[in-house]
Amino acid sequence: MKELITVIAKALVDHPNDVAVKVVEEDQVTVYELHVHPEDVGKVIGKQGRIAKALRTVVTSAAVKENKRVAVEIVS
């Protein structure tokens, strides 16, 4: 899952070397924190959050196959 988020994020940003994904295990949910360069935050979020929503949808769909609950947070 971490690799999936990394590949998608690197394709969207101008500074792909600054993309990092941190995994945080919580009670019932695995949270993936996507860290990007401050200039790239808008590109990852997209207009009205459409790209962020699409990214979360893809990750959630992949997690359903593994019977896991996940969340994606975008951090600059």
Contacts in CASP RR format, 6 or more apart in sequence:
PFRMAT RR
TARGET T0000
AUTHOR 0000-0000-0000
METHOD contacts of the structure
MODEL  1
MKELITVIAKALVDHPNDVAVKVVEEDQVTVYELHVHPEDVGKVIGKQGR
IAKALRTVVTSAAVKENKRVAVEIVS
1 30 0 8 1.000
1 32 0 8 1.000
1 59 0 8 1.000
1 62 0 8 1.000
1 63 0 8 1.000
1 70 0 8 1.000
2 21 0 8 1.000
2 23 0 8 1.000
2 32 0 8 1.000
4 58 0 8 1.000
4 59 0 8 1.000
4 62 0 8 1.000
5 21 0 8 1.000
5 32 0 8 1.000
5 34 0 8 1.000
5 55 0 8 1.000
5 59 0 8 1.000
5 72 0 8 1.000
6 19 0 8 1.000
6 20 0 8 1.000
6 21 0 8 1.000
8 55 0 8 1.000
8 58 0 8 1.000
9 19 0 8 1.000
9 21 0 8 1.000
9 34 0 8 1.000
9 36 0 8 1.000
9 44 0 8 1.000
9 55 0 8 1.000
10 16 0 8 1.000
10 19 0 8 1.000
12 40 0 8 1.000
12 43 0 8 1.000
12 44 0 8 1.000
12 51 0 8 1.000
13 19 0 8 1.000
13 36 0 8 1.000
13 37 0 8 1.000
13 40 0 8 1.000
13 43 0 8 1.000
13 44 0 8 1.000
14 37 0 8 1.000
14 39 0 8 1.000
14 40 0 8 1.000
14 43 0 8 1.000
15 36 0 8 1.000
15 37 0 8 1.000
15 39 0 8 1.000
15 40 0 8 1.000
18 35 0 8 1.000
18 36 0 8 1.000
18 37 0 8 1.000
18 40 0 8 1.000
19 34 0 8 1.000
19 35 0 8 1.000
19 36 0 8 1.000
20 34 0 8 1.000
20 35 0 8 1.000
21 32 0 8 1.000
21 33 0 8 1.000
21 34 0 8 1.000
21 35 0 8 1.000
22 32 0 8 1.000
22 33 0 8 1.000
22 35 0 8 1.000
23 30 0 8 1.000
23 31 0 8 1.000
23 32 0 8 1.000
23 33 0 8 1.000
24 30 0 8 1.000
24 31 0 8 1.000
24 32 0 8 1.000
24 33 0 8 1.000
25 31 0 8 1.000
28 69 0 8 1.000
29 69 0 8 1.000
29 70 0 8 1.000
29 71 0 8 1.000
30 63 0 8 1.000
30 68 0 8 1.000
30 69 0 8 1.000
30 70 0 8 1.000
30 71 0 8 1.000
31 70 0 8 1.000
31 71 0 8 1.000
31 72 0 8 1.000
31 73 0 8 1.000
32 59 0 8 1.000
32 70 0 8 1.000
32 71 0 8 1.000
32 72 0 8 1.000
32 73 0 8 1.000
33 73 0 8 1.000
33 75 0 8 1.000
34 44 0 8 1.000
34 72 0 8 1.000
34 73 0 8 1.000
34 74 0 8 1.000
34 75 0 8 1.000
35 75 0 8 1.000
35 76 0 8 1.000
36 44 0 8 1.000
36 74 0 8 1.000
36 75 0 8 1.000
36 76 0 8 1.000
37 76 0 8 1.000
38 76 0 8 1.000
41 74 0 8 1.000
41 76 0 8 1.000
43 51 0 8 1.000
44 51 0 8 1.000
44 52 0 8 1.000
44 55 0 8 1.000
44 74 0 8 1.000
45 51 0 8 1.000
45 52 0 8 1.000
45 74 0 8 1.000
46 52 0 8 1.000
52 72 0 8 1.000
52 74 0 8 1.000
55 72 0 8 1.000
56 71 0 8 1.000
56 72 0 8 1.000
59 70 0 8 1.000
59 72 0 8 1.000
60 70 0 8 1.000
63 69 0 8 1.000
63 70 0 8 1.000
END
